[in-house]
């Protein structure tokens, strides 16, 4: 294992999973009570396509099997300071992450299968309530933009 592979790549995805009725899936992080969020995760390799990162993370964190074609790249990139609690996962000196926002429409709310090492609970909420529930400001902002992307769909 190389030194570089010991650390997370500071480029990730945020996937807002929602229904046509604008109900949004949120999942609660293990070890951080009240940290509700959409699906997130880092690239596994520098050459991993972002749509593949999004597909993989959705499946790993929820059990929802989506194809990269079902994921919609919203063309938004959030650059933010990595929370101090998670900086140890990154190479020394890395303090910022670039997060690419995707959306995934599912036909209706459904039960999900969580990764127990990452999340402990899930809930579907109307999008405005979901935005208020997100611990991350960039996640909340993405959820609030949801109607813009639903209205401009196909």
N, C-alpha and C positions, 0 to 999 in steps of 0.2 A: 504494500500500500504506500502510495506516495504521500508526501506531506500535504500536497494540495488536496488530495481526496479525503483528508481528515476533517476538512472544514466545509461548511455549507457555502454554496455559491450565492453571493449577495444579489441575486436576481430571482424573482419569484412571481407567482400568479395569485390572484384573488379571483375566485369564481363565485359569482352571485347566482345561486340556484333559485328559480322562481317558477310559479305557475302563471297561466294566462290571466288569472284573477289577481295577480301581483302579491301572492303570498310568498314569503321568502324563508328559506331554510337557514336556521342558525344552529351552530354547534358550540358546546361549552367545553373549554380547554380543561384538561386534567391538571390538577394542582393550582388552578387559578380560578377560584369560585367567582362566578359572575362575569368571566371573560368570554362573552358570546361573540361569535364571528361567523363569517362565511368560510368556505373552504379556502385554504391557503397552502402554499408550499413552494419550495425552491426547486430550481432545475437540478437534476441529478448529474448532468454533464453540460459543459459549455455549449456543445453542439446539439443538445436536446431541443427540438422545436417547442416553442411556448405552448402551442395547442396540445402537444403531447404531454407536457408538464401538467397542464390543466386537466386533461383526461385522466392521467395517472392519479393525481391528487384527489379528484372527485371520487374515483373508485376506491382508493385507499381509505379515505376519510368517511365515506358514506355508503359504499357498496353500489352506488348508482353507476351503471355501465353506459357511458356516453362515448360517442366517437368524436375525434377531433372536428369533424365536419358539423356536428351538432353544437359545438361550442362557438360562441360569437365573440370575437375580439372586439372590445369596445373602443380600442384605440386610445386608451387612457393609461398613463404610467404615473404612479405615485412614487416619489422618491422621499424617503423618510429616514429619520434616525432609528436605528435598531434599538429596541428596548434593552436597557442594561442587563436585565435578567437573561437575555438570550445572546448577548454578544460573544460569550465563550464558545459558541458554535461556529463562529466565523474566524478567519485568519486574523492574527494580531494586527491591530490598526484599522480593521474594517468596522465602520460605524454606521454606514448608510446602505440602504437596500432599494433596488428599483423593482416595483411591484406592478405587473401588467394585469389589467382588469379584463375579465371575461364574463359572459353571461351564459347560462344554460337554462333553457325552458324545459320543464317537465309537464306532462298533461294535467296532473293533479297532485295534491299533497300525498305523500306516501311515507311509510315507515322506512327508516334507513338503518344500515348496519355500521355502527361506529367502530373506529380503531380504538380499542380500550387503552392503548398506551398514549393516545393523543387527546381523546374527547370522552366526556362522561354523560352528556345529555344532548338532545336535539329538540327543536321545536319549529313549527311553521307559524309565522306571524305576518299580519298585513305589513306591507313594505314600510310605512311610516313608523309603526311600532318597532319593526325590526331595526330600522336605522337608529331609533332611540335606545335600543338594547345593545347595539354593538359597542364593544369597549374601545375599538380603534376608530379614530376620527376618519381615516381614509376609507375604512370599510363602510362607515355610516354614510359618507358622502357618495360612495358608489351605489349603495342601496337607494338613496334619494334620487339618483339619476335614472333609476330603472324605467320610469314611464317614458323617458325620452327614447330609450332603445327599443321599447315595445312598440311605440307609435311609429317608429321609422323602419320597422321590420318588413322585409320582403316587399 
